[in-house]
Structures are given as C-alpha cells and as structure tokens.
Amino acid sequence: MMVTRVFSGIQPTGTLHIGNYFGAVRNWAVMQNDVDCIICIVDYHSITADVDPKTLRQASLDMAIDLIASGIDPEKTILFVQSDVPQHTELCWILGCVTSFGDLSRMTQFKDKSSKEAFVSSGLFTYPVLQAADILLYLADGVPIGEDQVQHLELSRRVARRFNSRFGEMFPEPEPVVGKKGARIMSLSDPTAKMSKSAGESHYVGVMEPENSIRKKVRSAVTDMGPEAGDAMSPGISNLFEILELSTEATGKTGLVEELRSEFAGGALMYSKLKDTVFEQLMEVLRPIQQRRAELEASGDVIDMLRSGADKARAIATKTMAQVRSLVGLGTDSD
C-alpha cells in the first residue's frame, strides 16, 4: 500500500539526542517532501510520569525549536502540541471502549515501566489507547516506528478494526514505516544498550549539546579491548562506525568510513583516530542545526508556528470527530 499520510509523536521531556535525530527526525524531514506529515509534541503522554508543570510548557516549545532546527519545515509538516487539539482525548475515550483490558495488560512497555514505579497511574495503563487516538484521529495510514513501538502500532491497528467492525468503516489500519538507518545508535557508555536519555548523561549525545561536552563523550566512548584483525567488531567500535556512517552520509565524506574500516581490518586502526574522526564529522552535522536553533529561539516565531500547526490539525480532527460521533450515536446532532 502506498502511504499518503504519516503521523509521528515525540515527548517534550528531555533532550533531543543523536539517536532521535538519525533514527527519526532526519527521516521525518525527508518524508515531508513526499507525503503529508503530521508531527505532534505529545505533552498529554508526558504527564503519565512525574513532570514539573512549571517546565512542561517550555519543554514543548523547546522541542518544537529543536525539531524545526533539525529540518522539520512547518510549511510542509503540520507541527503542533497535542493538548492544543482536545479531540485527542475525546477520541481516546471512545477508542478505550473498544479496547480490551487484556490487550492493555499484555503491553510490554507497561509491564516494564510499572515494575519500576511505586505509583502506577491509570494513564500509564491506557497510554497505548491515546497513542492509537493520536494516529487514527488524522486517518494516518503510515507511522514511522522503531522496533520498540511495533506492539503499540499493532494495538492501534487492532483498535481500528474493532471500531470499524462495531460502528462502520471509518479508520485505515496504519502501516509501519521503517527508517533506513539510525534507529539503533547505542549508548556510548554501554554499547549493548540503545542510546537513551533516561540512562544518564554519559549514555547519550545531545543534538544541542556544547561542542566540548560532545568531544569529551565521544573520546570517552567504550570500545572494549577489541577483537583480532579480521574478526567481528566489538559493540563499541561498531557503534562508533555507525555514527560515522550516518554523519558522513550528510557531509559527503563517506570515503573516510572505508578508509578506517580498511585500517581496522588490517589491525592498524587507532581508536583515538576513529573517535576524533567521529567527533569531527558529527559536529559538521550538528553545528548548522545548533546555529539554526539559536536563530529560531531569538526570533520568537515558533509559538506562532505551533499555533498555526494546531489550527491545521484541529481542522482535520474536527472533521474526523464529527464522523465518529455520528457513527457512535453521540451528542444531539443528527444527520
């Protein structure tokens, strides 16, 4: 099936790191030239954790600035904050009524997160229903995902089928859109684990992080002792090569990768040289993004961009919910 509209959501809490950029944001920037793209900063989702209300609104704005600086064009992509479109929560309730308790109980992310918390909110349990509402509200037929989101997308497809079966044909079953590369950049401190903000400062490289800090983190990246020449790379070295490949795709210096791979195969690669090259090429990608971010922050235009995006999103959401309410038999209006 040819995908015509994609939906993606990103939480506003935390820092945009290079795993997010290469694994998701850069792919979104490419897709926006070919299909209808809707990107939502999912602040409703973020409050399933203990988030400071005083900083949440600013975090949403900061994430929007990061995304636009990273290549998301508000003229091509509908970019908005989730809570500015209240139809998300209305559809969430309706879809919750066609979602089984058993399905939600089997969600692996809920099991993992709830096992670590003293207080487990019902919002954390029903989080996947809101995700389904996010996608289905815009009748999206494609969702860019990583491997850890496959189960949630399958639930969205199941919910769409159940709604359609009970009330009449309404929602497409969204297909996964898998990015080419970059979804599996690993932690610099533990290259057997995916890069993550929650693991701590040493485990990720922020897209907007100061250059000196990035240099220190890359130079401190775990490499292990390394195998003998001709053997498979250690996870740490493989991860550095992955970052280098992704960076040089953007800088046009892919020959550096082959040169260093050849040195590795011959047992002559100095890890200090690899790390310095990774840092230099990564910064060639990040410096223009950081400069663009500073310009956007100084301009003060991003709030207006988000409000415009929310207007566009509400126009779609209002039309969808009018159809949904009619099918379900809600309200006093009738055809």
Secondary structure as GFF3:
##gff-version 3
##sequence-region A 1 335
A	DSSP	beta_strand	5	10	.	.	.	ID=ss1
A	DSSP	alpha_helix	18	20	.	.	.	ID=ss2
A	DSSP	pi_helix	21	25	.	.	.	ID=ss3
A	DSSP	alpha_helix	26	31	.	.	.	ID=ss4
A	DSSP	beta_strand	36	41	.	.	.	ID=ss5
A	DSSP	alpha_helix	43	46	.	.	.	ID=ss6
A	DSSP	alpha_helix	53	69	.	.	.	ID=ss7
A	DSSP	beta_strand	77	81	.	.	.	ID=ss8
A	DSSP	three_ten_helix	82	84	.	.	.	ID=ss9
A	DSSP	alpha_helix	87	96	.	.	.	ID=ss10
A	DSSP	alpha_helix	101	105	.	.	.	ID=ss11
A	DSSP	alpha_helix	108	114	.	.	.	ID=ss12
A	DSSP	alpha_helix	122	136	.	.	.	ID=ss13
A	DSSP	beta_strand	142	144	.	.	.	ID=ss14
A	DSSP	three_ten_helix	147	149	.	.	.	ID=ss15
A	DSSP	alpha_helix	150	167	.	.	.	ID=ss16
A	DSSP	beta_strand	175	177	.	.	.	ID=ss17
A	DSSP	three_ten_helix	201	203	.	.	.	ID=ss18
A	DSSP	alpha_helix	211	219	.	.	.	ID=ss19
A	DSSP	alpha_helix	235	251	.	.	.	ID=ss20
A	DSSP	alpha_helix	255	265	.	.	.	ID=ss21
A	DSSP	alpha_helix	271	299	.	.	.	ID=ss22
A	DSSP	alpha_helix	302	328	.	.	.	ID=ss23
###
